[in-house]
Amino acid sequence: MRTLTPAQAAHVAQVHPECRVEMAEYLSAGTDVVIGRQNDCGSDVPAYAIAVAARQDFWIDCCDTPEEAKALARSLGLTVVA
């Protein structure tokens, strides 16, 4: 695993402790992600999930708009795929 960027390390620090190792692995690998509308969570969670493309049950984060989600994913070194 390569060293995390400051933005990636800050993101890992804010997720649930049980997800940190896996999150760090995905971020350090620059994994492919998809952006999609989520309806699994309540209204207190933003509508657009950034999910690992190969395992869409693992979310990197959620944002209010697809544009925000794409920008966040790219800032974390991830590749947004269709």
N, C-alpha and C positions, 0 to 999 in steps of 0.2 A: 504494500500500500504506500502510495506517495504521500508526501507531506501535504496537509490541508492548507489552503489559503486562509488568510484572516477571516474572510467572509464565510467560508465553509466551516471553520472552527467555531465561529460565533453561532452559526445555524445549528451545528451539532450540540452546542452547549444549551440551547433552548428547548430541545426535544426531550421526551420522556427518557429517563435513564436507561430503561430496558431496550430502547431503540438506538442508542447512541453509536454502538459499534457498527451495526448494520448501516445506519445513516452515513457514517464516516466512510465506510467501504464504497457505497454508491457514489458519494460525492468525490472521493479521491479517484475513482475510476472514470469520472466524467460520463456516467451512464446515460443511455437514451431514456427520455421521459416523454409522456404524453400529457396533454392538457385536456381536461374534460369536466363537464358539469357534474357535481356530486350532489347526491340527495340522501346519503347514508347518515348524515349527522344533522343536528338541529339547526335552527335558524341563526344560532350564535357562531356558526362556522361559515367562512366565506364560501361562495358558490362554486369556485373553480379549483379543482385539485390538480396538483402536479404529481403524477404517478409514474413509478418506474415502468417503462414500456414492457419489459419482460415479466413483470410481476405487479400488476395493477392494483393489488390489495395493499401495496406499500406506498404510502404517500410521502412525498418530500415536504409538502406544505399546501396550503390553500390560500387563494387570493380572491379579491372581489370581481376581477375581470380577467378574461383570457389574456389580454395584453399585459396586465400586471404579473400574471403567472408566467408568461413567456419571459418577461424581463427578469423576474426573480430566478427562474431556472438558468438562464444564461449567465446571470451574475454569479451563480454558484458553480459555473463550469459544466453545466449539463447540456446535452443536445436534445432539443425539442424535435420530435419526429411526428409525422402525421398519424 
